[in-house]
Amino acid sequence: MIDRETIRPRLQRWITEVHDPAAELGEVWALPGHAGLSFGFEVRRADDVEKLVIRLAPPGVRRKGNTDVLRQVPLLKSLDRAGIPVAAVLWNSPDESWFDTDAYIQRFLTGGPLDMANAQGEKLPEADVRPYLANAARVLASIHSVDWRADLAEWEPVKLPEQDIEFWRTLQPKMAEPHMPPAADALADALLASKPKDYPIGVFHGDFHTNNVLFEDDASISGVVDWEISGIGSQTLDIAWLSMMTDLACWAPNKQAIMRVVVDPAWLLAQYQEALGREVRDAAWHKAYACYRFGVITGFNLYLHRSGKRDDPHWEDAGESTIPLFDRGQHLLAHPEDF
């Protein structure tokens, strides 16, 4: 178990031996997230306080996918060199003598997310939301313009959507409720039967929405975070994912009631296309693909919670949207004009 108290002496050792022998550890705080472990911490000197972030792989868990935090390091360094707003990586190591697990340390970014949900159901006016989402669409286009072949060609194998769908199919039998796998399987079949002939290949974030973008008060962006499920594949997934997350039609009533960030999907797609400088083809297919992907993720995580393998009550509420997501995916394949 890694918590604030157990990590404090290890962070102090890292500060003393690696970062600044004259500095002391200040406050340590846990950062939110459903994968991995992250803490913010202060490095205190006589005349300033520096804020950093440490991200750790879950101890004792096989390093694969979102539990392999070090796989993010080459990507983050490449994006930083390209001028994408990400937190610069200062140090990383697979040597578990430091923190009992793999870890990397990066700069702390100012700003905060535009929270997508509110327990009180207080929606933001779309006019207020649009400046934030317009900037999010622009930064997404800049991510998708990075020349990944320059220094990320060996980072990850390209994973096409059809390969990704087959991966998620292996998790369908473990979804929490018996009616979920047949609905997932039907959407997977429909996606594969109608898949595009080609895709715009490059870096994709994989979980791009306003909880994973840090905004300043003027809606400018200080950073994009949470790259755990990023990869090299069809980039249209990212704008489709953002559209899914901000579209009431994708969600069950309990989720609709707490959504704060809702925007017209056609307007959002237009913002991204303008920033990218080209038309996006097969957007509705990719949004159906996003609905399938997140539906399976939700059903599987609900199983992990209910089985006691990973305690996270968040998935109980989220689980109600599993079938609505699959239904929305089927609708989008039949009616792509409804993106």
Secondary structure as the mmCIF struct_conf table of DSSP 4:
data_model
#
loop_
_struct_conf.conf_type_id
_struct_conf.id
_struct_conf.beg_label_comp_id
_struct_conf.beg_label_asym_id
_struct_conf.beg_label_seq_id
_struct_conf.end_label_comp_id
_struct_conf.end_label_asym_id
_struct_conf.end_label_seq_id
HELX_RH_AL_P HELX_RH_AL_P1 ARG A 4 TRP A 14
HELX_RH_PI_P HELX_RH_PI_P1 ILE A 15 HIS A 19
TURN_TY1_P TURN_TY1_P1 PRO A 21 ALA A 22
STRN STRN1 GLU A 24 ALA A 30
HELX_LH_PP_P HELX_LH_PP_P1 LEU A 31 PRO A 32
BEND BEND1 HIS A 34 GLY A 36
STRN STRN2 LEU A 37 ARG A 44
BEND BEND2 ALA A 46 ASP A 47
STRN STRN3 VAL A 49 LEU A 56
HELX_LH_PP_P HELX_LH_PP_P2 ALA A 57 PRO A 58
TURN_TY1_P TURN_TY1_P2 PRO A 59 GLY A 60
BEND BEND3 VAL A 61 VAL A 61
HELX_RH_3T_P HELX_RH_3T_P1 GLY A 65 THR A 67
HELX_RH_3T_P HELX_RH_3T_P2 VAL A 69 ARG A 71
HELX_RH_AL_P HELX_RH_AL_P2 GLN A 72 ARG A 81
TURN_TY1_P TURN_TY1_P3 ALA A 82 GLY A 83
HELX_LH_PP_P HELX_LH_PP_P3 ALA A 87 ALA A 88
STRN STRN4 VAL A 89 SER A 93
TURN_TY1_P TURN_TY1_P4 GLU A 96 PHE A 99
BEND BEND4 ASP A 100 THR A 101
STRN STRN5 ALA A 103 ARG A 107
HELX_LH_PP_P HELX_LH_PP_P4 PHE A 108 LEU A 109
BEND BEND5 GLY A 111 GLY A 111
STRN STRN6 GLY A 112 GLY A 112
BEND BEND6 MET A 116 MET A 116
STRN STRN7 ALA A 117 ALA A 117
TURN_TY1_P TURN_TY1_P5 ALA A 119 GLN A 120
HELX_LH_PP_P HELX_LH_PP_P5 LYS A 123 PRO A 125
HELX_RH_AL_P HELX_RH_AL_P3 GLU A 126 HIS A 144
TURN_TY1_P TURN_TY1_P6 SER A 145 SER A 145
BEND BEND7 VAL A 146 VAL A 146
HELX_RH_AL_P HELX_RH_AL_P4 TRP A 148 ASP A 151
TURN_TY1_P TURN_TY1_P7 ALA A 153 TRP A 155
BEND BEND8 GLU A 156 GLU A 156
STRN STRN8 LYS A 159 LYS A 159
HELX_RH_AL_P HELX_RH_AL_P5 PRO A 161 ARG A 169
TURN_TY1_P TURN_TY1_P8 THR A 170 LEU A 171
HELX_RH_3T_P HELX_RH_3T_P3 GLN A 172 LYS A 174
BEND BEND9 MET A 175 GLU A 177
TURN_TY1_P TURN_TY1_P9 PRO A 178 HIS A 179
HELX_RH_AL_P HELX_RH_AL_P6 MET A 180 ALA A 193
TURN_TY1_P TURN_TY1_P10 SER A 194 SER A 194
BEND BEND10 LYS A 197 LYS A 197
STRN STRN9 ILE A 201 PHE A 204
BEND BEND11 GLY A 206 ASP A 207
BEND BEND12 HIS A 209 HIS A 209
HELX_RH_3T_P HELX_RH_3T_P4 THR A 210 ASN A 212
STRN STRN10 VAL A 213 PHE A 215
TURN_TY1_P TURN_TY1_P11 ASP A 217 ASP A 218
BEND BEND13 ALA A 219 ALA A 219
STRN STRN11 ILE A 221 VAL A 224
TURN_TY1_P TURN_TY1_P12 GLU A 228 ILE A 229
STRN STRN12 GLY A 231 SER A 234
TURN_TY1_P TURN_TY1_P13 GLN A 235 GLN A 235
HELX_RH_AL_P HELX_RH_AL_P7 THR A 236 MET A 245
TURN_TY1_P TURN_TY1_P14 THR A 246 THR A 246
HELX_RH_3T_P HELX_RH_3T_P5 LEU A 248 CYS A 250
BEND BEND14 TRP A 251 TRP A 251
HELX_RH_AL_P HELX_RH_AL_P8 PRO A 253 GLN A 256
TURN_TY1_P TURN_TY1_P15 ALA A 257 ILE A 258
STRN STRN13 MET A 259 MET A 259
HELX_RH_AL_P HELX_RH_AL_P9 PRO A 265 LEU A 276
TURN_TY1_P TURN_TY1_P16 GLY A 277 GLY A 277
BEND BEND15 ARG A 278 ARG A 278
HELX_LH_PP_P HELX_LH_PP_P6 GLU A 279 ARG A 281
BEND BEND16 ASP A 282 ASP A 282
HELX_RH_AL_P HELX_RH_AL_P10 ALA A 283 ARG A 306
TURN_TY1_P TURN_TY1_P17 SER A 307 GLY A 308
BEND BEND17 LYS A 309 ARG A 310
TURN_TY1_P TURN_TY1_P18 PRO A 313 PRO A 313
HELX_RH_AL_P HELX_RH_AL_P11 HIS A 314 ALA A 318
HELX_RH_3T_P HELX_RH_3T_P6 GLY A 319 SER A 321
HELX_RH_AL_P HELX_RH_AL_P12 THR A 322 ALA A 334
HELX_RH_3T_P HELX_RH_3T_P7 PRO A 336 ASP A 338
#
